């Protein structure tokens, strides 16, 4: 009988490192089966491995590539092959989408290179197509390319930047192939999934892998709740579908984590149960209306929980309240911890924006708080999320004010000129951090020059001398409210005890 030695096994492990574990085990099984084939007691035949081909045949016709000509630098009066629906030769494909050209051909004019690529999928035989919002951002013209290389002009039905979703529409004289939504809540970590898309402009490309994690917050936006998958996702896969083994869409590929720009097996997809209501509303109204509470929130760390006398580090800490907003009207204050919204517990900080956004406009919601070491419940009327605006005021370079040093911090008064320079609203009061020494206890915290210290121990500070005095008075810990580029958050400074102290 042939044996697989320990060194051979280790070599095989290194060889397949980075591939899905299921693939390695399957190939190892085949190799072992082949080794046993010559033995008298080996079975005559082995069952073949399952194939993804039937699933690919079922869903591939509904997956499309998307080419976007951007507004800047594009010649709107050009007539391209895709406008006429003609198949695109591969040399022309390379020239258009990658700036490459056949040997001896003239280089591509710069204006023809301003084309972004992405993926999408048809959800209705009438020609409605889902993709990512960032794929069609700044689009002058959107073209949908089918697997047979036919091209169809598309119009943008609606887009939602906050969830990175968009809905397109193409016209067709015949019903188009389409795919249905799956239940992303039923997906478990370890389930097989299959993404299909248009990586690097190569057209319909199939991958497979497993769900690596659920509920990922990658700080891409206020409504992060991604599925993490280990299948290959690369540039151009954005907006493409990830299927379960039933052929239903359980995710929309939107981002990757990669130090090199290529796939390293850490991809993120918008769950179908989050995407479907957004797409339905875009189809019905062309835009999204969300509930709004009017609070700036942050995660409750174990250090913050201890400083706030919370039983456990859960909930959403209110760093600031929008003046005149629903929370302010209801009596919610900075420093409160929101622990439940309408009976739904806030386990993680990004649970609150998801729950608030889904609340009906004008409805009354119960908010359970933790304030000054005690529970409290308030009723708040949910309002419509207002349009965000970021108008920056330009000013001349101000004269640097006199600085004060405290615990390795360089501090300066926050003048009106500095407030405009930092693009802070007139309501932001506090003391500006202008420098941090490497041996300062603040060097280990999330504090950088340009931050504004607004309060210490929930007491407002307006001068560097006040900050220095309150830091000197603090014993074990100091709770600081810090504003960075208009966004407030809390920090906890823990004073280290001298060696041998009790």
For each residue, the residues with C-beta under 8 A, 3 or more apart:
1: 36 39
2: 35 36 38
3:
4: 8 9 31 32 35
5: 8 9
6: 9 10
7: 10 11
8: 4 5 11 12
9: 4 5 6 12 13
10: 6 7 13 14
11: 7 8 14 15
12: 8 9 15 16 24 28 31
13: 9 10 16 17 24
14: 10 11 17
15: 11 12
16: 12 13 19 23 24 27
17: 13 14
18: 265
19: 16 23 24
20: 23 24 208 209 210 230
21: 24 25
22: 25 26 192 210
23: 16 19 20 26 27
24: 12 13 16 19 20 21 27 28
25: 21 22 28 29
26: 22 23 29 30 49
27: 16 23 24 30 31
28: 12 24 25 31 32
29: 25 26 32 33
30: 26 27 33 34 46 49
31: 4 12 27 28 34 35
32: 4 28 29 35 36
33: 29 30 36 37 42 46
34: 30 31 37
35: 2 4 31 32 38
36: 1 2 32 33 39 42
37: 33 34 42
38: 2 35 42
39: 1 36 42
40:
41:
42: 33 36 37 38 39
43: 46
44:
45:
46: 30 33 43
47:
48: 51
49: 26 30
50:
51: 48 54
52: 55 56 194 206 208
53: 56 57
54: 51 57 58
55: 52 58 59 194 243 245 247
56: 52 53 59 60 194 196 206
57: 53 54 60
58: 54 55 247
59: 55 56 62 63 179 196 241 243 247
60: 56 57 63 147 196 204 206
61: 146 147 177
62: 59 121 122 176 177 178 179
63: 59 60 119 120 121 147 179 196 197 204 240 241
64: 119 120 121 122 129 144 145 146 147
65: 117 118 119 120 144 145 198 201 203 204 236
66: 117 118 119 120 129 131 135 136 142 143 144 145 154 168 198 239
67: 82 96 97 115 116 117 142 143 145 151
68: 115 116 117 118 135 136 139 141 142 143
69: 74 114 115 139 140 141 142 143
70: 73 74 114 115 116 138 139 140
71: 74 138 139 140
72: 114 138
73: 70 110 111 114
74: 69 70 71 111 114 140 141
75: 78 111
76: 140 141
77:
78: 75 112
79: 83 84
80: 83 84 96
81: 84 86 87 88 92 151
82: 67 85 86 88 143 145 151
83: 79 80 143 151 153
84: 79 80 81 151
85: 82 150 151 152
86: 81 82 151
87: 81 148 149 150
88: 81 82 92 93 96 145 149 151
89: 92 93
90: 93 94
91: 94 95 101 102 105
92: 81 88 89 95 96
93: 88 89 90 96 97 201
94: 90 91 97 98 100 101 102
95: 91 92 98 99 100 101 102 105 108 112
96: 67 80 88 92 93 108 112 115
97: 67 93 94 115 117 201
98: 94 95 200 201
99: 95 108 113
100: 94 95
101: 91 94 95 105 106 107 108
102: 91 94 95 105
103:
104:
105: 91 95 101 102
106: 101
107: 101
108: 95 96 99 101 112 113
109: 112 113
110: 73 113 114
111: 73 74 75 114
112: 78 95 96 108 109 115
113: 99 108 109 110
114: 69 70 72 73 74 110 111
115: 67 68 69 70 96 97 112
116: 67 68 70 135
117: 65 66 67 68 97 198 200 201 235 236
118: 65 66 68 131 132 135 136 198 236 238 239 240
119: 63 64 65 66 131 135 196 197 198 236 237 238 239 240 241 253
120: 63 64 65 66 129 130 131 135 144 168 239 240
121: 62 63 64 129 130 179 240 241 249
122: 62 64 125 127 128 129 176 177 178 179
123: 128 129 130 178 179 180 181 249 279
124: 127 128 176 178
125: 122 175 176 177 178
126: 169 172 175 176
127: 122 124 169 170 171 172 176
128: 122 123 124 157 167 168 169 283
129: 64 66 120 121 122 123 144 154 167 168 169 170
130: 120 121 123 165 166 167 168 239 241 252 275 279
131: 66 118 119 120 135 136 165 166 168 238 239 252
132: 118 135 136 164 165 166 238 239 252 253 254
133: 136 137 159 160 161 163 164 165 166
134: 137 164 238 254
135: 66 68 116 118 119 120 131 132 166 238 239
136: 66 68 118 131 132 133 139 142 156 159 166 168
137: 133 134 161
138: 70 71 72
139: 68 69 70 71 136 142 156
140: 69 70 71 74 76
141: 68 69 74 76 153
142: 66 67 68 69 136 139 153 154 155 156 168
143: 66 67 68 69 82 83 151 152 153 154
144: 64 65 66 120 129 151 152 153 154 168 170
145: 64 65 66 67 82 88 149 150 151 152 198 203
146: 61 64 149 150 151 152
147: 60 61 63 64 203 204
148: 87
149: 87 88 145 146
150: 85 87 145 146
151: 67 81 82 83 84 85 86 88 143 144 145 146
152: 85 143 144 145 146 170 171 172
153: 83 141 142 143 144 170
154: 66 129 142 143 144 168 169 170
155: 142 168 169 170
156: 136 139 142 159 166 167 168
157: 128 167 168 169 282 283 286
158: 166 167 281 282 283 285 286 287 288
159: 133 136 156 165 166 167 282
160: 133 163 164 165 166 278 282 287 288
161: 133 137 164
162: 221 222 223 288 290
163: 133 160 221 223 270 274 275 278 288
164: 132 133 134 160 161 220 221 254 270
165: 130 131 132 133 159 160 252 270 275 278 279 282
166: 130 131 132 133 135 136 156 158 159 160 239 282
167: 128 129 130 156 157 158 159 279 282 283
168: 66 120 128 129 130 131 136 142 144 154 155 156 157
169: 126 127 128 129 154 155 157
170: 127 129 144 152 153 154 155 176
171: 127 152
172: 126 127 152 175 176
173:
174:
175: 125 126 172
176: 62 122 124 125 126 127 170 172
177: 61 62 122 125
178: 62 122 123 124 125
179: 59 62 63 121 122 123 241 243 247 248 249
180: 123 248 249
181: 123 248 249 272 276
182: 186 187 243 244 246 248 249 250 272
183: 186 187 248 250 272 273
184: 187 227 250 251 271 272 273 274
185: 271 273
186: 182 183
187: 182 183 184 191 193 211 214 227 244 250 271
188: 191 211
189: 210 211 212 213 214
190: 210 211
191: 187 188 210 211 244 245
192: 22 208 209 210 244 245
193: 187 208 209 210 211 229 231 242 243 244 250 251
194: 52 55 56 206 207 208 231 242 243 244 245
195: 206 207 208 209 229 231 232 233 237 240 241 242 243 251 253 267 269
196: 56 59 60 63 119 204 205 206 207 240 241 243
197: 63 119 204 205 233 236 237 238 239 240 241 253
198: 65 66 117 118 119 145 201 202 203 204 205 236 237 240
199: 202 205 232 233 234 235 236 237
200: 98 117 234 235 236
201: 65 93 97 98 117 198 236
202: 198 199 205 236
203: 65 145 147 198
204: 60 63 65 147 196 197 198
205: 196 197 198 199 202
206: 52 56 60 194 195 196
207: 194 195 196 231 232 233
208: 20 52 192 193 194 195 231
209: 20 192 193 195 212 229 230 231 232 265
210: 20 22 189 190 191 192 193 229 230 231
211: 187 188 189 190 191 193 214 227 228 229
212: 189 209 228 229 230 266
213: 189 216 227 228
214: 187 189 211 227 228
215: 225 226 348
216: 213 224 225 226 227 228 268
217: 224 225 226 348 350
218: 224 226 255 257 268
219: 224
220: 164 224 254 255
221: 162 163 164 224
222: 162 350 353
223: 162 163 274 350 353 354 357
224: 216 217 218 219 220 221 350
225: 215 216 217 270 271 274 350 354
226: 215 216 217 218 254 255 268 269 270 271
227: 184 187 211 213 214 216 242 250 251 268 269 270 271
228: 211 212 213 214 216 266 267 268
229: 193 195 209 210 211 212 233 242 251 267 268 269
230: 20 209 210 212 265 266 267
231: 193 194 195 207 208 209 210 242 265 267
232: 195 199 207 209 263 265 267
233: 195 197 199 207 229 237 253 256 263 267
234: 199 200 237 256 262 263
235: 117 199 200 238 261
236: 65 117 118 119 197 198 199 200 201 202
237: 119 195 197 198 199 233 234 240 253 267
238: 118 119 131 132 134 135 197 235 253 254 255
239: 66 118 119 120 130 131 132 135 166 197 252 253 254
240: 63 118 119 120 121 195 196 197 198 237 252 253
241: 59 63 119 121 130 179 195 196 197 249 251 252 253
242: 193 194 195 227 229 231 249 250 251 252 253 269
243: 55 59 179 182 193 194 195 196 246 247 248 249 250
244: 182 187 191 192 193 194 247 248 250
245: 55 191 192 194
246: 182 243
247: 55 58 59 179 243 244
248: 179 180 181 182 183 243 244 272
249: 121 123 179 180 181 182 241 242 243 252 272
250: 182 183 184 187 193 227 242 243 244 269 271 272
251: 184 193 195 227 229 241 242 269 270 271 272
252: 130 131 132 165 239 240 241 242 249 269 270 272 275
253: 119 132 195 197 233 237 238 239 240 241 242 267 268 269
254: 132 134 164 220 226 238 239 268 269 270
255: 218 220 226 238 267 268
256: 233 234 263 264 266 267 268
257: 218 264 266 267 268
258: 261 262 263 264 266
259: 264
260: 264
261: 235 258
262: 234 258
263: 232 233 234 256 258 267
264: 256 257 258 259 260
265: 18 209 230 231 232
266: 212 228 230 256 257 258
267: 195 228 229 230 231 232 233 237 253 255 256 257 263
268: 216 218 226 227 228 229 253 254 255 256 257
269: 195 226 227 229 242 250 251 252 253 254
270: 163 164 165 225 226 227 251 252 254 274 275
271: 184 185 187 225 226 227 250 251 274 275
272: 181 182 183 184 248 249 250 251 252 275 276
273: 183 184 185 276
274: 163 184 223 225 270 271 277 278
275: 130 163 165 252 270 271 272 278 279
276: 181 272 273 279 280
277: 274 280 281 358
278: 160 163 165 274 275 281 282 288
279: 123 130 165 167 275 276 282 283
280: 276 277 283 284
281: 158 277 278 284 285 287 288 289
282: 157 158 159 160 165 166 167 278 279 285 286 287 288
283: 128 157 158 167 279 280
284: 280 281
285: 158 281 282 288 289
286: 157 158 282
287: 158 160 281 282
288: 158 160 162 163 278 281 282 285
289: 281 285 361 384 385
290: 162 356 357 384 385
291: 356 357 358 359 360 361 363 382 383 384 385
292: 325 326 356 382 383 384 385 386
293: 325 326 327 352 356 367 380 382
294: 321 322 324 325 326 327 328 383
295: 316 318 319 320 321 322 325 327 332 338
296: 318 319 320 321 322 487 488 489
297: 316 317 318 319 338 349 352 353
298: 316 317 319 349 489 490
299: 316 317 348 349
300: 304 305 308 310 313 314 315 316 317 337 349
301: 304 305 313 492
302: 305 306 313
303: 306 307 477 492 494
304: 300 301 307 308 310 313 317 479 490 492
305: 300 301 302 308 310 311 312 313
306: 302 303 309 310 477 492
307: 303 304 477 479 492
308: 300 304 305 317 335 337 370 373 479
309: 306 373
310: 300 304 305 306 313 314 315 337 370
311: 305
312: 305
313: 300 301 302 304 305 310
314: 300 310 339 345 346 347 348
315: 300 310 337 338 339 346 349 370
316: 295 297 298 299 300 337 338 346 349 351 352
317: 297 298 299 300 304 308 335 336 337 349 490
318: 295 296 297 321 327 332 333 334 335 336 337 338
319: 295 296 297 298 334 481 487 488 489 490
320: 295 296 334 483 488
321: 294 295 296 318 325 327 328 332 333 334
322: 294 295 296 325 327 328
323: 328 427
324: 294 328 329
325: 292 293 294 295 321 322 328 329 383
326: 292 293 294 329 330 380 381 382 383
327: 293 294 295 318 321 322 330 332 367 380
328: 294 321 322 323 324 325 331 332
329: 324 325 326 380 381
330: 326 327 367 378 379 380 381
331: 328 378
332: 295 318 321 327 328 336 338 367 369 378 380
333: 318 321 336 371
334: 318 319 320 321 481 488
335: 308 317 318 371 458 481 490
336: 317 318 332 333 369 370 371 376
337: 300 308 310 315 316 317 318 369 370 371
338: 295 297 315 316 318 332 341 346 352 367 368 369
339: 314 315 345 346 368 369 370 375
340: 343 344 345 346 366 367 368
341: 338 344 346 351 352 355 356 359 365 366 367 368
342: 355 359 365 366
343: 340 366
344: 340 341 351 355
345: 314 339 340 351
346: 314 315 316 338 339 340 341 349 351 352 355
347: 314 351
348: 215 217 299 314 351
349: 297 298 299 300 315 316 317 346 352
350: 217 222 223 224 225 353 354
351: 316 341 344 345 346 347 348 354 355
352: 293 297 316 338 341 346 349 355 356
353: 222 223 297 350 356 357
354: 223 225 350 351 357 358
355: 341 342 344 346 351 352 358 359
356: 290 291 292 293 341 352 353 359 382
357: 223 290 291 353 354 385
358: 277 291 354 355
359: 291 341 342 355 356 363 365 382
360: 291 363 382
361: 289 291 382 383 384
362: 381 382 383
363: 291 359 360 381 382
364: 379 380 381 382
365: 341 342 359 379 380 381 382
366: 340 341 342 343 377 378 379
367: 293 327 330 332 338 340 341 377 378 379 380
368: 338 339 340 341 375 376 377
369: 332 336 337 338 339 375 376 377 378
370: 308 310 315 336 337 339 373 374 375 376
371: 333 335 336 337 374 376
372:
373: 308 309 370
374: 370 371
375: 339 368 369 370
376: 336 368 369 370 371
377: 366 367 368 369
378: 330 331 332 366 367 369
379: 330 364 365 366 367
380: 293 326 327 329 330 332 364 365 367
381: 326 329 330 362 363 364 365
382: 291 292 293 326 356 359 360 361 362 363 364 365
383: 291 292 294 325 326 361 362
384: 289 290 291 292 361
385: 289 290 291 292 357
386: 292
387:
388:
389:
390: 423
391:
392: 423
393: 420 423
394:
395: 398 417 420 421
396:
397: 421
398: 395 415 417 418 421
399:
400: 403 412
401: 412 413 415 418
402: 412 413
403: 400 410 411 412 434 435 464
404: 410 411 412 464 465 467 468
405: 408 409 410 411 468
406: 409 411 464 467 468 471 472
407: 440 441 442 471
408: 405 436 437 439 440 441 442 443
409: 405 406 433 435 436 437 440 442 467 471
410: 403 404 405 433 434 435 436 449
411: 403 404 405 406 431 432 433 434 453 464 467 468
412: 400 401 402 403 404 418 431 432 434 464
413: 401 402 431 432 462 463 464
414: 418 419 424 428 429 430 431 432 452 462
415: 398 401 418 419
416: 419 420 426
417: 395 398 420 421
418: 398 401 412 414 415 421 422 432
419: 414 415 416 422 424 425 426 428
420: 393 395 416 417 423 424
421: 395 397 398 417 418
422: 418 419 432 450 452 485
423: 390 392 393 420 485 486
424: 414 419 420 428 452 483 485 486
425: 419 428 486
426: 416 419
427: 323
428: 414 419 424 425 452 454 483 486
429: 414 454 460 462
430: 414 452 453 454 455 460 461 462 483
431: 411 412 413 414 452 453 461 462 463 464 466 467
432: 411 412 413 414 418 422 450 451 452
433: 409 410 411 436 447 448 449 450 451 452 453
434: 403 410 411 412 449
435: 403 409 410 449
436: 408 409 410 433 440 442 443 447 448 449
437: 408 409 440 443
438: 443
439: 408 443
440: 407 408 409 436 437 443
441: 407 408 444 445 493 494 495 496
442: 407 408 409 436 445 447 493
443: 408 436 437 438 439 440
444: 441
445: 441 442 491 493
446: 489 491
447: 433 436 442 451 482 491
448: 433 436 451 484
449: 410 433 434 435 436
450: 422 432 433 484 485
451: 432 433 447 448 482 483 484
452: 414 422 424 428 430 431 432 433 482 483 484
453: 411 430 431 433 456 461 467 480 481 482
454: 428 429 430 460 461 481 482 483 488
455: 430 458 459 460 461 480 481
456: 453 459 461 467 470 471 474 478 479 480 481
457: 470 474 478 479
458: 335 455 479 481
459: 455 456 470
460: 429 430 454 455
461: 430 431 453 454 455 456 466 467 470
462: 413 414 429 430 431 466
463: 413 431 466 467
464: 403 404 406 411 412 413 431 467 468
465: 404 468 469
466: 431 461 462 463 469 470
467: 404 406 409 411 431 453 456 461 463 464 470 471
468: 404 405 406 411 464 465 471 472
469: 465 466 472 473
470: 456 457 459 461 466 467 473 474 478
471: 406 407 409 456 467 468 474 478 493
472: 406 468 469
473: 469 470
474: 456 457 470 471 477 478 493 495
475: 495
476: 494 495
477: 303 306 307 474 492 493 494 495
478: 456 457 470 471 474 492 493 495
479: 304 307 308 456 457 458 490 491 492
480: 453 455 456 490 491 492 493
481: 319 334 335 453 454 455 456 458 488 489 490
482: 447 451 452 453 454 488 489 490 491
483: 320 424 428 430 451 452 454 486 487 488
484: 448 450 451 452 487 488 489
485: 422 423 424 450
486: 423 424 425 428 483
487: 296 319 483 484
488: 296 319 320 334 454 481 482 483 484
489: 296 298 319 446 481 482 484
490: 298 304 317 319 335 479 480 481 482
491: 445 446 447 479 480 482
492: 301 303 304 306 307 477 478 479 480
493: 441 442 445 471 474 477 478 480
494: 303 441 476 477
495: 441 474 475 476 477 478
496: 441
497: 501
498: 501
499:
500:
501: 497 498
502:
